[in-house]
Amino acid sequence: MLPCLNKQLFGIDCVGCGFQRAFIHVVKGNFTAAFNIYPAIYTLLLFAIFLLLNLKFKFKNSRKIIITFAIINVLIILISYFIKMKHLFTL
């Protein structure tokens, strides 16, 4: 697996830390473990599937759907990141 450059240089996780491990858990069928490691894994996979299908079929209102998927994913990623990193923000 690829190492996190941010974690190696600064000692803290980046917002993408855990995605690779979560994806491997999904492939192996460990769905709960994948969610615990990286909560946005399922919405990101749905987003990727939609983008691939949209290349082939060109869905109506796809731009709005893509923007909605992107906003949802960014929110999930940021919220889970701040929850994971809350120990840095406490005194």
C-alpha positions as CSV (number, residue, x, y, z in Angstrom):
1,M,0.0,0.0,0.0
2,L,1.1,3.6,-0.6
3,P,2.3,5.4,2.5
4,C,0.7,8.7,3.5
5,L,3.2,11.5,2.8
6,N,1.4,13.9,5.1
7,K,1.7,11.4,8.0
8,Q,5.3,10.7,7.3
9,L,6.3,14.4,7.1
10,F,4.0,16.0,9.7
11,G,3.0,13.1,11.9
12,I,-0.8,13.6,11.4
13,D,-3.3,11.8,9.2
14,C,-4.6,13.4,6.1
15,V,-8.3,13.4,5.1
16,G,-7.6,10.4,2.8
17,C,-5.8,8.3,5.4
18,G,-7.6,4.9,5.7
19,F,-9.1,4.8,2.2
20,Q,-6.8,2.1,0.9
21,R,-7.3,-0.1,4.0
22,A,-11.0,0.4,3.9
23,F,-11.2,-0.5,0.2
24,I,-9.3,-3.7,0.9
25,H,-11.7,-4.5,3.6
26,V,-14.6,-4.0,1.2
27,V,-13.1,-6.3,-1.3
28,K,-12.6,-8.9,1.4
29,G,-16.1,-8.5,2.6
30,N,-15.3,-6.9,5.9
31,F,-17.9,-4.1,5.5
32,T,-18.1,-3.0,9.1
33,A,-14.3,-2.7,9.4
34,A,-14.2,-0.7,6.2
35,F,-16.8,1.7,7.5
36,N,-14.9,2.0,10.9
37,I,-11.6,2.8,9.1
38,Y,-13.0,5.3,6.6
39,P,-16.7,6.2,6.8
40,A,-16.9,7.8,3.4
41,I,-15.9,4.5,1.6
42,Y,-19.4,3.6,0.5
43,T,-20.5,7.0,-0.7
44,L,-17.2,7.3,-2.6
45,L,-17.7,3.9,-4.2
46,L,-21.2,4.9,-5.2
47,F,-19.9,8.2,-6.6
48,A,-17.3,6.4,-8.7
49,I,-19.8,3.9,-10.0
50,F,-22.2,6.7,-11.0
51,L,-19.4,8.6,-12.7
52,L,-18.4,5.5,-14.7
53,L,-22.0,4.8,-15.7
54,N,-22.5,8.4,-16.6
55,L,-19.7,8.2,-19.1
56,K,-21.5,5.4,-20.9
57,F,-25.2,6.4,-20.5
58,K,-25.2,10.2,-19.9
59,F,-27.9,10.5,-17.3
60,K,-30.4,13.4,-17.2
61,N,-29.5,16.0,-14.6
62,S,-26.1,14.3,-14.1
63,R,-24.4,17.6,-13.2
64,K,-26.7,18.2,-10.2
65,I,-26.2,14.6,-9.1
66,I,-22.5,14.8,-9.4
67,I,-22.4,18.1,-7.4
68,T,-24.7,16.5,-4.7
69,F,-22.5,13.4,-4.5
70,A,-19.4,15.6,-4.2
71,I,-20.8,17.7,-1.4
72,I,-22.0,14.7,0.5
73,N,-18.7,13.0,0.2
74,V,-16.7,16.1,1.3
75,L,-19.0,16.6,4.3
76,I,-18.6,12.9,5.4
77,I,-14.8,13.0,4.9
78,L,-14.4,16.3,6.8
79,I,-16.7,15.4,9.7
80,S,-15.1,11.9,10.1
81,Y,-11.6,13.5,9.9
82,F,-12.4,16.0,12.6
83,I,-13.9,13.3,14.8
84,K,-10.8,11.2,14.3
85,M,-8.4,14.1,15.0
86,K,-10.4,15.6,17.9
87,H,-7.5,14.7,20.3
88,L,-5.4,17.3,18.6
89,F,-8.0,20.0,19.3
90,T,-8.5,19.3,23.0
91,L,-6.4,21.1,25.6
